[in-house]
Amino acid sequence: MPQLPEPVIPQLPAVPENWLWALIAFASLALAAWIAGRVAKRLLSGAFRHFTARTRLTLDFFLRLARMIPALIIYYGSGPALSLPQASLIPPEGVLVVLWIVLQRLSAAYVVVTLARAFNALLDAVNDIYNETYTDAKSRPVKGYLQVLSLLAYITAAVVAVAVLLGRSPVVFLSGLGALAAVLMLVFKDTILSLVASVQIMSNDMIRIGDWVSVPQANSDGDVIDIALHTVKIQNWDKTISTIPTHKFISESFKNWRGMSESGGRRIKRSLRIDMNSVRFLTDDEIEALSRREMLRDYMRAKHDEITRHNTAKGDAVRANADTATSAAEPDTEPELRRLTNLGTFRAYVLRYLQTHAGTNKGMTLMVRQLAPGAQGVPIEIYCFASDTAWASYESLQGDIFDHLIAVLPKFGLRVFQTPAGGDLAKLAEVRG
């Protein structure tokens, strides 16, 4: 029978005789690194506190740099502490050598990660300085671009850290990433979409911090408080915060109210429904009374002259036709004369009232129009713009205008259409019985 080869048993690194001295040296090195880190943090905090206060640069950047000092001490001091020459001059065998290599690789990887975190803190500081220094920071935020740089820094740090831990060149890992391009595209799909969306949002000035936007798909309506690479935060009017992916502002529709705020006018578009049974011609007494009103004085005078001229001309024409009639049996023709209506006079009053009101914007569209009559009366629509776009002021102005118009309606013999309520039905029953 053939003999099986004997199994190869791996030889564990031999424990050195001076292991106790090596342990004491390693503990002393760790203690020295810890003390150096604490001292460096205090020194940097004291040295750069005044500088950071003047330049608004965050102190977190320097504190993260201070965290590299213990790792650098371990990286450069582990060899002398363990009484070993350079690692390239000795074979990789023995517990101390293995420990030395592991310590150096871990320290180097920690330094790389710490540098990436410090770079991220520096980008945050740059964003803060940009927002506080430049007046157009809200219209041109750079937070999304800085987050792209931060993401690239973390990816680079991860590749370099893994390469250092495995003792390989980072180029080997970068060449291997090309084969995983499809997987990386899938993993970073949202990041790529957000990056493209951020560029389009900034270049087209679609949204800014502080804009009032309405996003029906996300049931969100409020002010933009943050624009980042992946998300846009909106504080709704009920003080809740909606977080919407950045690419949604490119792929879906939304409404930005910035144009209204910058135009200096906010639209008022509301109707008064007039009871059609109250619409009639004005009597002579009503014409005389309304002619004394300040808003209608010029209108009533102009209308009176216009109607008088028209009716006089119309009467003369009718009489001329009657005189030249060939048949004596033909009845007299009653001329169709023009007369003022209470509804038309009310529309003229509302228009003049809005034109002289201090709260309306005279440089924008201002009109009073009659819409198609329906089952709920004749709608008289007011279309104008408030000069104050603030929500509270806008609602107050709109309420004041319609309070006045509803109160002045009886002066024109008009009534607002209103669906009968319980009190109306009770009065009707009382009259009948």
Contacts in CASP RR format, 6 or more apart in sequence:
PFRMAT RR
TARGET T0000
AUTHOR 0000-0000-0000
METHOD contacts of the structure
MODEL  1
MPQLPEPVIPQLPAVPENWLWALIAFASLALAAWIAGRVAKRLLSGAFRH
FTARTRLTLDFFLRLARMIPALIIYYGSGPALSLPQASLIPPEGVLVVLW
IVLQRLSAAYVVVTLARAFNALLDAVNDIYNETYTDAKSRPVKGYLQVLS
LLAYITAAVVAVAVLLGRSPVVFLSGLGALAAVLMLVFKDTILSLVASVQ
IMSNDMIRIGDWVSVPQANSDGDVIDIALHTVKIQNWDKTISTIPTHKFI
SESFKNWRGMSESGGRRIKRSLRIDMNSVRFLTDDEIEALSRREMLRDYM
RAKHDEITRHNTAKGDAVRANADTATSAAEPDTEPELRRLTNLGTFRAYV
LRYLQTHAGTNKGMTLMVRQLAPGAQGVPIEIYCFASDTAWASYESLQGD
IFDHLIAVLPKFGLRVFQTPAGGDLAKLAEVRG
13 93 0 8 1.000
13 94 0 8 1.000
13 95 0 8 1.000
13 97 0 8 1.000
13 98 0 8 1.000
14 94 0 8 1.000
14 95 0 8 1.000
15 95 0 8 1.000
16 22 0 8 1.000
16 94 0 8 1.000
16 95 0 8 1.000
16 96 0 8 1.000
18 83 0 8 1.000
19 95 0 8 1.000
22 82 0 8 1.000
22 83 0 8 1.000
22 96 0 8 1.000
25 81 0 8 1.000
25 82 0 8 1.000
25 83 0 8 1.000
26 78 0 8 1.000
26 81 0 8 1.000
26 82 0 8 1.000
26 99 0 8 1.000
28 81 0 8 1.000
29 73 0 8 1.000
29 74 0 8 1.000
29 77 0 8 1.000
29 78 0 8 1.000
29 81 0 8 1.000
30 74 0 8 1.000
32 73 0 8 1.000
33 69 0 8 1.000
33 70 0 8 1.000
33 71 0 8 1.000
33 73 0 8 1.000
33 74 0 8 1.000
34 70 0 8 1.000
36 69 0 8 1.000
36 70 0 8 1.000
36 73 0 8 1.000
37 66 0 8 1.000
37 67 0 8 1.000
37 69 0 8 1.000
37 70 0 8 1.000
40 66 0 8 1.000
40 69 0 8 1.000
41 63 0 8 1.000
41 66 0 8 1.000
41 67 0 8 1.000
44 62 0 8 1.000
44 63 0 8 1.000
44 65 0 8 1.000
44 66 0 8 1.000
45 59 0 8 1.000
45 62 0 8 1.000
45 63 0 8 1.000
48 59 0 8 1.000
48 62 0 8 1.000
49 59 0 8 1.000
51 57 0 8 1.000
52 58 0 8 1.000
52 59 0 8 1.000
52 62 0 8 1.000
55 129 0 8 1.000
56 125 0 8 1.000
56 128 0 8 1.000
56 129 0 8 1.000
56 132 0 8 1.000
57 125 0 8 1.000
57 129 0 8 1.000
58 121 0 8 1.000
58 124 0 8 1.000
58 125 0 8 1.000
58 128 0 8 1.000
60 121 0 8 1.000
60 124 0 8 1.000
60 125 0 8 1.000
61 118 0 8 1.000
61 121 0 8 1.000
61 122 0 8 1.000
61 125 0 8 1.000
64 114 0 8 1.000
64 117 0 8 1.000
64 118 0 8 1.000
64 121 0 8 1.000
65 114 0 8 1.000
65 118 0 8 1.000
67 114 0 8 1.000
68 110 0 8 1.000
68 111 0 8 1.000
68 114 0 8 1.000
68 115 0 8 1.000
71 107 0 8 1.000
71 108 0 8 1.000
71 110 0 8 1.000
71 111 0 8 1.000
71 114 0 8 1.000
72 107 0 8 1.000
72 111 0 8 1.000
74 103 0 8 1.000
74 107 0 8 1.000
75 103 0 8 1.000
75 104 0 8 1.000
75 107 0 8 1.000
75 108 0 8 1.000
75 111 0 8 1.000
78 99 0 8 1.000
78 100 0 8 1.000
78 103 0 8 1.000
78 104 0 8 1.000
78 107 0 8 1.000
79 100 0 8 1.000
82 96 0 8 1.000
82 99 0 8 1.000
82 100 0 8 1.000
84 90 0 8 1.000
84 96 0 8 1.000
84 97 0 8 1.000
84 100 0 8 1.000
87 97 0 8 1.000
87 100 0 8 1.000
87 101 0 8 1.000
87 104 0 8 1.000
90 97 0 8 1.000
91 97 0 8 1.000
92 98 0 8 1.000
92 101 0 8 1.000
105 164 0 8 1.000
105 165 0 8 1.000
105 167 0 8 1.000
106 165 0 8 1.000
108 164 0 8 1.000
109 161 0 8 1.000
109 162 0 8 1.000
109 164 0 8 1.000
109 165 0 8 1.000
112 157 0 8 1.000
112 160 0 8 1.000
112 161 0 8 1.000
112 164 0 8 1.000
113 157 0 8 1.000
113 161 0 8 1.000
115 157 0 8 1.000
116 153 0 8 1.000
116 154 0 8 1.000
116 156 0 8 1.000
116 157 0 8 1.000
119 150 0 8 1.000
119 153 0 8 1.000
120 150 0 8 1.000
120 153 0 8 1.000
120 154 0 8 1.000
123 146 0 8 1.000
123 147 0 8 1.000
123 149 0 8 1.000
123 150 0 8 1.000
124 146 0 8 1.000
126 142 0 8 1.000
126 146 0 8 1.000
127 142 0 8 1.000
127 143 0 8 1.000
127 146 0 8 1.000
130 137 0 8 1.000
130 142 0 8 1.000
131 137 0 8 1.000
131 141 0 8 1.000
134 140 0 8 1.000
137 209 0 8 1.000
138 208 0 8 1.000
138 209 0 8 1.000
138 210 0 8 1.000
139 205 0 8 1.000
139 208 0 8 1.000
140 202 0 8 1.000
140 205 0 8 1.000
141 202 0 8 1.000
141 208 0 8 1.000
141 209 0 8 1.000
141 227 0 8 1.000
143 226 0 8 1.000
143 227 0 8 1.000
143 228 0 8 1.000
143 229 0 8 1.000
144 198 0 8 1.000
144 227 0 8 1.000
144 228 0 8 1.000
144 229 0 8 1.000
145 198 0 8 1.000
147 228 0 8 1.000
147 229 0 8 1.000
147 230 0 8 1.000
148 195 0 8 1.000
148 229 0 8 1.000
151 191 0 8 1.000
151 229 0 8 1.000
159 170 0 8 1.000
159 173 0 8 1.000
159 174 0 8 1.000
159 177 0 8 1.000
160 170 0 8 1.000
162 173 0 8 1.000
163 169 0 8 1.000
163 170 0 8 1.000
163 172 0 8 1.000
163 173 0 8 1.000
177 184 0 8 1.000
185 192 0 8 1.000
190 230 0 8 1.000
190 245 0 8 1.000
190 247 0 8 1.000
191 229 0 8 1.000
191 230 0 8 1.000
193 245 0 8 1.000
193 246 0 8 1.000
193 247 0 8 1.000
194 229 0 8 1.000
194 230 0 8 1.000
194 245 0 8 1.000
194 246 0 8 1.000
194 247 0 8 1.000
195 229 0 8 1.000
196 247 0 8 1.000
196 250 0 8 1.000
197 246 0 8 1.000
197 247 0 8 1.000
197 249 0 8 1.000
197 250 0 8 1.000
198 227 0 8 1.000
198 229 0 8 1.000
198 246 0 8 1.000
200 206 0 8 1.000
200 250 0 8 1.000
201 207 0 8 1.000
201 227 0 8 1.000
201 246 0 8 1.000
201 249 0 8 1.000
201 250 0 8 1.000
206 249 0 8 1.000
206 256 0 8 1.000
207 213 0 8 1.000
207 224 0 8 1.000
207 227 0 8 1.000
207 232 0 8 1.000
207 249 0 8 1.000
207 256 0 8 1.000
208 224 0 8 1.000
208 227 0 8 1.000
208 258 0 8 1.000
209 224 0 8 1.000
209 225 0 8 1.000
209 226 0 8 1.000
209 227 0 8 1.000
210 223 0 8 1.000
210 224 0 8 1.000
210 225 0 8 1.000
211 223 0 8 1.000
211 224 0 8 1.000
211 256 0 8 1.000
211 257 0 8 1.000
211 258 0 8 1.000
212 222 0 8 1.000
212 223 0 8 1.000
212 256 0 8 1.000
212 257 0 8 1.000
212 258 0 8 1.000
212 261 0 8 1.000
213 220 0 8 1.000
213 221 0 8 1.000
213 222 0 8 1.000
213 223 0 8 1.000
213 224 0 8 1.000
213 234 0 8 1.000
213 254 0 8 1.000
213 255 0 8 1.000
213 256 0 8 1.000
213 257 0 8 1.000
214 220 0 8 1.000
214 221 0 8 1.000
214 222 0 8 1.000
214 254 0 8 1.000
214 255 0 8 1.000
214 257 0 8 1.000
215 221 0 8 1.000
215 234 0 8 1.000
215 242 0 8 1.000
215 244 0 8 1.000
215 248 0 8 1.000
215 249 0 8 1.000
215 252 0 8 1.000
215 254 0 8 1.000
215 255 0 8 1.000
216 253 0 8 1.000
216 254 0 8 1.000
217 248 0 8 1.000
217 252 0 8 1.000
217 253 0 8 1.000
217 254 0 8 1.000
218 242 0 8 1.000
218 244 0 8 1.000
218 248 0 8 1.000
219 242 0 8 1.000
220 234 0 8 1.000
220 236 0 8 1.000
220 242 0 8 1.000
220 244 0 8 1.000
221 234 0 8 1.000
221 236 0 8 1.000
221 237 0 8 1.000
222 234 0 8 1.000
222 235 0 8 1.000
222 236 0 8 1.000
222 237 0 8 1.000
223 234 0 8 1.000
223 235 0 8 1.000
224 232 0 8 1.000
224 233 0 8 1.000
224 234 0 8 1.000
225 233 0 8 1.000
225 234 0 8 1.000
225 235 0 8 1.000
225 241 0 8 1.000
226 232 0 8 1.000
226 233 0 8 1.000
227 246 0 8 1.000
228 246 0 8 1.000
229 246 0 8 1.000
230 245 0 8 1.000
230 246 0 8 1.000
231 243 0 8 1.000
231 244 0 8 1.000
231 245 0 8 1.000
231 246 0 8 1.000
232 243 0 8 1.000
232 244 0 8 1.000
232 245 0 8 1.000
232 246 0 8 1.000
232 249 0 8 1.000
233 241 0 8 1.000
233 242 0 8 1.000
233 243 0 8 1.000
233 244 0 8 1.000
234 241 0 8 1.000
234 242 0 8 1.000
234 243 0 8 1.000
234 244 0 8 1.000
235 241 0 8 1.000
236 242 0 8 1.000
260 266 0 8 1.000
260 267 0 8 1.000
260 389 0 8 1.000
261 389 0 8 1.000
263 364 0 8 1.000
263 389 0 8 1.000
264 361 0 8 1.000
264 385 0 8 1.000
264 387 0 8 1.000
264 389 0 8 1.000
265 361 0 8 1.000
265 364 0 8 1.000
265 385 0 8 1.000
265 386 0 8 1.000
265 387 0 8 1.000
265 388 0 8 1.000
265 389 0 8 1.000
266 385 0 8 1.000
266 386 0 8 1.000
266 388 0 8 1.000
266 389 0 8 1.000
266 394 0 8 1.000
267 383 0 8 1.000
267 384 0 8 1.000
267 385 0 8 1.000
267 386 0 8 1.000
268 382 0 8 1.000
268 383 0 8 1.000
268 384 0 8 1.000
268 385 0 8 1.000
268 386 0 8 1.000
268 394 0 8 1.000
268 397 0 8 1.000
268 398 0 8 1.000
268 401 0 8 1.000
269 381 0 8 1.000
269 382 0 8 1.000
269 383 0 8 1.000
270 381 0 8 1.000
270 382 0 8 1.000
270 398 0 8 1.000
270 402 0 8 1.000
271 371 0 8 1.000
271 379 0 8 1.000
271 380 0 8 1.000
271 381 0 8 1.000
271 382 0 8 1.000
272 379 0 8 1.000
272 380 0 8 1.000
272 382 0 8 1.000
272 402 0 8 1.000
272 405 0 8 1.000
272 406 0 8 1.000
272 409 0 8 1.000
272 416 0 8 1.000
273 376 0 8 1.000
273 377 0 8 1.000
273 378 0 8 1.000
273 379 0 8 1.000
273 380 0 8 1.000
273 416 0 8 1.000
273 417 0 8 1.000
274 343 0 8 1.000
274 346 0 8 1.000
274 377 0 8 1.000
274 378 0 8 1.000
274 379 0 8 1.000
274 380 0 8 1.000
274 409 0 8 1.000
274 414 0 8 1.000
274 415 0 8 1.000
274 416 0 8 1.000
274 417 0 8 1.000
275 377 0 8 1.000
275 414 0 8 1.000
275 415 0 8 1.000
275 416 0 8 1.000
275 417 0 8 1.000
276 373 0 8 1.000
276 377 0 8 1.000
276 378 0 8 1.000
276 417 0 8 1.000
277 415 0 8 1.000
278 342 0 8 1.000
278 413 0 8 1.000
278 414 0 8 1.000
278 415 0 8 1.000
279 341 0 8 1.000
279 342 0 8 1.000
279 343 0 8 1.000
279 378 0 8 1.000
279 414 0 8 1.000
280 341 0 8 1.000
280 342 0 8 1.000
280 413 0 8 1.000
281 339 0 8 1.000
281 340 0 8 1.000
281 341 0 8 1.000
281 342 0 8 1.000
282 290 0 8 1.000
282 339 0 8 1.000
282 340 0 8 1.000
282 341 0 8 1.000
282 342 0 8 1.000
282 345 0 8 1.000
286 342 0 8 1.000
286 413 0 8 1.000
287 300 0 8 1.000
287 304 0 8 1.000
287 340 0 8 1.000
290 296 0 8 1.000
290 300 0 8 1.000
290 345 0 8 1.000
290 411 0 8 1.000
290 412 0 8 1.000
291 297 0 8 1.000
291 300 0 8 1.000
291 301 0 8 1.000
291 304 0 8 1.000
293 349 0 8 1.000
293 411 0 8 1.000
295 349 0 8 1.000
295 352 0 8 1.000
295 353 0 8 1.000
295 356 0 8 1.000
296 345 0 8 1.000
296 348 0 8 1.000
296 349 0 8 1.000
296 352 0 8 1.000
299 345 0 8 1.000
299 348 0 8 1.000
299 349 0 8 1.000
299 352 0 8 1.000
300 345 0 8 1.000
303 340 0 8 1.000
303 348 0 8 1.000
307 337 0 8 1.000
307 338 0 8 1.000
307 339 0 8 1.000
307 340 0 8 1.000
310 337 0 8 1.000
310 338 0 8 1.000
311 335 0 8 1.000
311 337 0 8 1.000
311 338 0 8 1.000
314 335 0 8 1.000
314 336 0 8 1.000
314 337 0 8 1.000
315 335 0 8 1.000
315 337 0 8 1.000
317 335 0 8 1.000
318 333 0 8 1.000
318 334 0 8 1.000
318 335 0 8 1.000
321 333 0 8 1.000
322 332 0 8 1.000
322 333 0 8 1.000
342 412 0 8 1.000
342 413 0 8 1.000
342 414 0 8 1.000
343 370 0 8 1.000
343 378 0 8 1.000
343 380 0 8 1.000
343 412 0 8 1.000
343 414 0 8 1.000
345 412 0 8 1.000
346 380 0 8 1.000
346 409 0 8 1.000
346 412 0 8 1.000
346 414 0 8 1.000
347 368 0 8 1.000
347 370 0 8 1.000
347 380 0 8 1.000
349 408 0 8 1.000
349 412 0 8 1.000
350 368 0 8 1.000
350 380 0 8 1.000
350 382 0 8 1.000
350 405 0 8 1.000
351 366 0 8 1.000
351 367 0 8 1.000
351 368 0 8 1.000
353 401 0 8 1.000
353 404 0 8 1.000
353 405 0 8 1.000
354 360 0 8 1.000
354 366 0 8 1.000
354 368 0 8 1.000
354 382 0 8 1.000
354 384 0 8 1.000
354 401 0 8 1.000
355 362 0 8 1.000
355 366 0 8 1.000
357 401 0 8 1.000
359 386 0 8 1.000
359 387 0 8 1.000
359 388 0 8 1.000
359 397 0 8 1.000
360 366 0 8 1.000
360 384 0 8 1.000
360 385 0 8 1.000
360 386 0 8 1.000
360 387 0 8 1.000
360 397 0 8 1.000
361 384 0 8 1.000
361 385 0 8 1.000
361 386 0 8 1.000
361 387 0 8 1.000
363 385 0 8 1.000
364 384 0 8 1.000
364 385 0 8 1.000
365 383 0 8 1.000
365 384 0 8 1.000
365 385 0 8 1.000
366 383 0 8 1.000
366 384 0 8 1.000
366 385 0 8 1.000
367 383 0 8 1.000
367 384 0 8 1.000
368 380 0 8 1.000
368 381 0 8 1.000
368 382 0 8 1.000
368 383 0 8 1.000
369 380 0 8 1.000
369 381 0 8 1.000
369 383 0 8 1.000
370 378 0 8 1.000
370 379 0 8 1.000
370 380 0 8 1.000
370 381 0 8 1.000
371 378 0 8 1.000
371 379 0 8 1.000
371 380 0 8 1.000
371 381 0 8 1.000
372 379 0 8 1.000
373 379 0 8 1.000
376 417 0 8 1.000
376 419 0 8 1.000
377 417 0 8 1.000
382 401 0 8 1.000
382 402 0 8 1.000
382 405 0 8 1.000
386 393 0 8 1.000
386 394 0 8 1.000
386 397 0 8 1.000
386 398 0 8 1.000
388 394 0 8 1.000
388 397 0 8 1.000
406 416 0 8 1.000
409 415 0 8 1.000
409 416 0 8 1.000
420 428 0 8 1.000
END
